């Protein structure tokens, strides 16, 4: 189970970097709790996974990105629920420009096991620091 969760986080982050929106959707449960309040100041909410992907595509589709995580700790909740926390570094660059916007912090993920495997059902981001021009990020 630990390796499956670790692989899922890697696939999820690679989907951002590759702009592979179908792969991103495949990582998510049908509904996702999202809390980016420390990053954007928005209220935590539950949203359909399809809407989550549409928002990321709209807000990040023009950026070159690299998502990295470290210090992954996976906790077993039950046979069909799990959680994990990790540090993150996200590097974002304009595709055709010199501006950038990078962030560092921690993620807390929730997972649910479905018939087709583990899926992300909860994402909470805790921002530690950011650097650069936030106006290149569509959600800012």
KOLRO-619719 format. One record per residue (C-alpha): residue number from 1; residue in one letter; chain; x, y, z. Coordinates in nm, 3 decimals. Last residue first. Example, Ala and Ser with C-alpha at 12.3 -4.5 7.8 and 13.67 -1.06 7.14 Angstrom:
! KOLRO-619719
i->2 | aa->S | ch->A | east->1.367 | north->-0.106 | up->0.714
i->1 | aa->A | ch->A | east->1.230 | north->-0.450 | up->0.780
! end
This chain:
! KOLRO-619719
i->140 | aa->X | ch->A | east->-0.374 | north->3.444 | up->-0.819
i->139 | aa->X | ch->A | east->-0.552 | north->3.148 | up->-0.974
i->138 | aa->X | ch->A | east->-0.390 | north->3.204 | up->-1.314
i->137 | aa->X | ch->A | east->-0.035 | north->3.191 | up->-1.177
i->136 | aa->X | ch->A | east->0.178 | north->3.439 | up->-1.378
i->135 | aa->X | ch->A | east->0.056 | north->3.717 | up->-1.143
i->134 | aa->X | ch->A | east->0.241 | north->3.553 | up->-0.851
i->133 | aa->X | ch->A | east->0.572 | north->3.709 | up->-0.963
i->132 | aa->X | ch->A | east->0.869 | north->3.561 | up->-0.782
i->131 | aa->X | ch->A | east->0.924 | north->3.385 | up->-0.453
i->130 | aa->X | ch->A | east->0.699 | north->3.192 | up->-0.219
i->129 | aa->X | ch->A | east->0.728 | north->3.070 | up->0.137
i->128 | aa->X | ch->A | east->0.591 | north->2.816 | up->0.384
i->127 | aa->X | ch->A | east->0.252 | north->2.749 | up->0.229
i->126 | aa->X | ch->A | east->0.041 | north->2.474 | up->0.381
i->125 | aa->X | ch->A | east->-0.149 | north->2.288 | up->0.109
i->124 | aa->X | ch->A | east->-0.439 | north->2.057 | up->0.184
i->123 | aa->X | ch->A | east->-0.550 | north->1.800 | up->-0.072
i->122 | aa->X | ch->A | east->-0.823 | north->1.540 | up->-0.010
i->121 | aa->X | ch->A | east->-0.972 | north->1.251 | up->-0.208
i->120 | aa->X | ch->A | east->-0.663 | north->1.130 | up->-0.396
i->119 | aa->X | ch->A | east->-0.729 | north->0.786 | up->-0.543
i->118 | aa->X | ch->A | east->-0.602 | north->0.435 | up->-0.464
i->117 | aa->X | ch->A | east->-0.695 | north->0.152 | up->-0.700
i->116 | aa->X | ch->A | east->-0.954 | north->0.057 | up->-0.964
i->115 | aa->X | ch->A | east->-1.202 | north->-0.091 | up->-0.713
i->114 | aa->X | ch->A | east->-1.161 | north->0.219 | up->-0.494
i->113 | aa->X | ch->A | east->-0.911 | north->0.284 | up->-0.215
i->112 | aa->X | ch->A | east->-0.947 | north->0.633 | up->-0.066
i->111 | aa->X | ch->A | east->-0.666 | north->0.878 | up->-0.011
i->110 | aa->X | ch->A | east->-0.614 | north->1.196 | up->0.189
i->109 | aa->X | ch->A | east->-0.320 | north->1.426 | up->0.120
i->108 | aa->X | ch->A | east->-0.145 | north->1.678 | up->0.344
i->107 | aa->X | ch->A | east->0.101 | north->1.898 | up->0.162
i->106 | aa->X | ch->A | east->0.388 | north->2.102 | up->0.300
i->105 | aa->X | ch->A | east->0.564 | north->2.421 | up->0.197
i->104 | aa->X | ch->A | east->0.762 | north->2.580 | up->-0.084
i->103 | aa->X | ch->A | east->0.652 | north->2.800 | up->-0.373
i->102 | aa->X | ch->A | east->0.803 | north->2.932 | up->-0.697
i->101 | aa->X | ch->A | east->0.672 | north->3.200 | up->-0.932
i->100 | aa->X | ch->A | east->0.870 | north->3.283 | up->-1.245
i->99 | aa->X | ch->A | east->0.903 | north->3.564 | up->-1.498
i->98 | aa->X | ch->A | east->1.154 | north->3.555 | up->-1.781
i->97 | aa->X | ch->A | east->0.925 | north->3.496 | up->-2.074
i->96 | aa->X | ch->A | east->0.783 | north->3.251 | up->-2.325
i->95 | aa->X | ch->A | east->0.669 | north->2.952 | up->-2.119
i->94 | aa->X | ch->A | east->0.655 | north->3.153 | up->-1.800
i->93 | aa->X | ch->A | east->0.813 | north->2.953 | up->-1.522
i->92 | aa->X | ch->A | east->0.672 | north->2.769 | up->-1.221
i->91 | aa->X | ch->A | east->0.881 | north->2.575 | up->-0.966
i->90 | aa->X | ch->A | east->0.688 | north->2.390 | up->-0.698
i->89 | aa->X | ch->A | east->0.873 | north->2.260 | up->-0.392
i->88 | aa->X | ch->A | east->0.691 | north->2.032 | up->-0.156
i->87 | aa->X | ch->A | east->0.727 | north->1.878 | up->0.190
i->86 | aa->X | ch->A | east->0.525 | north->1.568 | up->0.254
i->85 | aa->X | ch->A | east->0.218 | north->1.438 | up->0.434
i->84 | aa->X | ch->A | east->0.017 | north->1.124 | up->0.375
i->83 | aa->X | ch->A | east->-0.325 | north->0.982 | up->0.444
i->82 | aa->X | ch->A | east->-0.499 | north->0.647 | up->0.413
i->81 | aa->X | ch->A | east->-0.844 | north->0.500 | up->0.373
i->80 | aa->X | ch->A | east->-0.966 | north->0.166 | up->0.231
i->79 | aa->X | ch->A | east->-0.801 | north->-0.094 | up->0.455
i->78 | aa->X | ch->A | east->-0.792 | north->0.154 | up->0.741
i->77 | aa->X | ch->A | east->-0.610 | north->0.470 | up->0.845
i->76 | aa->X | ch->A | east->-0.258 | north->0.385 | up->0.733
i->75 | aa->X | ch->A | east->-0.026 | north->0.682 | up->0.755
i->74 | aa->X | ch->A | east->0.223 | north->0.773 | up->0.482
i->73 | aa->X | ch->A | east->0.518 | north->1.004 | up->0.553
i->72 | aa->X | ch->A | east->0.692 | north->1.160 | up->0.254
i->71 | aa->X | ch->A | east->1.001 | north->1.362 | up->0.343
i->70 | aa->X | ch->A | east->1.031 | north->1.504 | up->-0.007
i->69 | aa->X | ch->A | east->0.818 | north->1.638 | up->-0.291
i->68 | aa->X | ch->A | east->0.896 | north->1.796 | up->-0.624
i->67 | aa->X | ch->A | east->0.669 | north->1.968 | up->-0.875
i->66 | aa->X | ch->A | east->0.830 | north->2.118 | up->-1.187
i->65 | aa->X | ch->A | east->0.638 | north->2.358 | up->-1.403
i->64 | aa->X | ch->A | east->0.637 | north->2.530 | up->-1.742
i->63 | aa->X | ch->A | east->0.336 | north->2.758 | up->-1.739
i->62 | aa->X | ch->A | east->0.062 | north->2.825 | up->-1.996
i->61 | aa->X | ch->A | east->-0.175 | north->2.554 | up->-1.871
i->60 | aa->X | ch->A | east->-0.151 | north->2.659 | up->-1.507
i->59 | aa->X | ch->A | east->-0.473 | north->2.849 | up->-1.432
i->58 | aa->X | ch->A | east->-0.702 | north->2.706 | up->-1.700
i->57 | aa->X | ch->A | east->-0.572 | north->2.348 | up->-1.680
i->56 | aa->X | ch->A | east->-0.571 | north->2.362 | up->-1.302
i->55 | aa->X | ch->A | east->-0.932 | north->2.491 | up->-1.293
i->54 | aa->X | ch->A | east->-1.051 | north->2.229 | up->-1.543
i->53 | aa->X | ch->A | east->-0.883 | north->1.954 | up->-1.337
i->52 | aa->X | ch->A | east->-1.053 | north->2.061 | up->-1.013
i->51 | aa->X | ch->A | east->-1.387 | north->2.090 | up->-1.197
i->50 | aa->X | ch->A | east->-1.355 | north->1.729 | up->-1.319
i->49 | aa->X | ch->A | east->-1.271 | north->1.620 | up->-0.964
i->48 | aa->X | ch->A | east->-1.598 | north->1.763 | up->-0.835
i->47 | aa->X | ch->A | east->-1.539 | north->2.015 | up->-0.557
i->46 | aa->X | ch->A | east->-1.534 | north->2.004 | up->-0.179
i->45 | aa->X | ch->A | east->-1.425 | north->2.332 | up->-0.023
i->44 | aa->X | ch->A | east->-1.160 | north->2.516 | up->0.176
i->43 | aa->X | ch->A | east->-1.207 | north->2.894 | up->0.156
i->42 | aa->X | ch->A | east->-0.973 | north->3.090 | up->-0.066
i->41 | aa->X | ch->A | east->-0.676 | north->3.289 | up->0.067
i->40 | aa->X | ch->A | east->-0.463 | north->3.180 | up->-0.224
i->39 | aa->X | ch->A | east->-0.168 | north->2.996 | up->-0.068
i->38 | aa->X | ch->A | east->-0.272 | north->2.945 | up->0.296
i->37 | aa->X | ch->A | east->-0.631 | north->2.882 | up->0.184
i->36 | aa->X | ch->A | east->-0.537 | north->2.610 | up->-0.067
i->35 | aa->X | ch->A | east->-0.770 | north->2.361 | up->0.096
i->34 | aa->X | ch->A | east->-0.926 | north->2.110 | up->-0.142
i->33 | aa->X | ch->A | east->-1.169 | north->1.827 | up->-0.062
i->32 | aa->X | ch->A | east->-1.203 | north->1.619 | up->-0.377
i->31 | aa->X | ch->A | east->-1.504 | north->1.458 | up->-0.544
i->30 | aa->X | ch->A | east->-1.491 | north->1.183 | up->-0.806
i->29 | aa->X | ch->A | east->-1.168 | north->1.047 | up->-0.651
i->28 | aa->X | ch->A | east->-0.856 | north->1.176 | up->-0.822
i->27 | aa->X | ch->A | east->-0.547 | north->1.020 | up->-0.984
i->26 | aa->X | ch->A | east->-0.725 | north->0.948 | up->-1.316
i->25 | aa->X | ch->A | east->-0.815 | north->1.318 | up->-1.339
i->24 | aa->X | ch->A | east->-0.446 | north->1.410 | up->-1.332
i->23 | aa->X | ch->A | east->-0.369 | north->1.154 | up->-1.603
i->22 | aa->X | ch->A | east->-0.642 | north->1.307 | up->-1.820
i->21 | aa->X | ch->A | east->-0.499 | north->1.655 | up->-1.755
i->20 | aa->X | ch->A | east->-0.153 | north->1.565 | up->-1.875
i->19 | aa->X | ch->A | east->0.001 | north->1.911 | up->-1.857
i->18 | aa->X | ch->A | east->0.335 | north->1.734 | up->-1.823
i->17 | aa->X | ch->A | east->0.431 | north->1.917 | up->-1.503
i->16 | aa->X | ch->A | east->0.083 | north->1.899 | up->-1.351
i->15 | aa->X | ch->A | east->0.044 | north->1.530 | up->-1.443
i->14 | aa->X | ch->A | east->0.388 | north->1.466 | up->-1.296
i->13 | aa->X | ch->A | east->0.257 | north->1.577 | up->-0.956
i->12 | aa->X | ch->A | east->-0.034 | north->1.332 | up->-0.966
i->11 | aa->X | ch->A | east->0.182 | north->1.048 | up->-1.098
i->10 | aa->X | ch->A | east->0.434 | north->1.102 | up->-0.817
i->9 | aa->X | ch->A | east->0.160 | north->1.118 | up->-0.553
i->8 | aa->X | ch->A | east->0.009 | north->0.795 | up->-0.693
i->7 | aa->X | ch->A | east->0.349 | north->0.620 | up->-0.687
i->6 | aa->X | ch->A | east->0.391 | north->0.704 | up->-0.318
i->5 | aa->X | ch->A | east->0.040 | north->0.576 | up->-0.246
i->4 | aa->X | ch->A | east->0.105 | north->0.249 | up->-0.433
i->3 | aa->X | ch->A | east->0.442 | north->0.206 | up->-0.259
i->2 | aa->X | ch->A | east->0.281 | north->0.245 | up->0.083
i->1 | aa->X | ch->A | east->0.000 | north->0.000 | up->0.000
! end
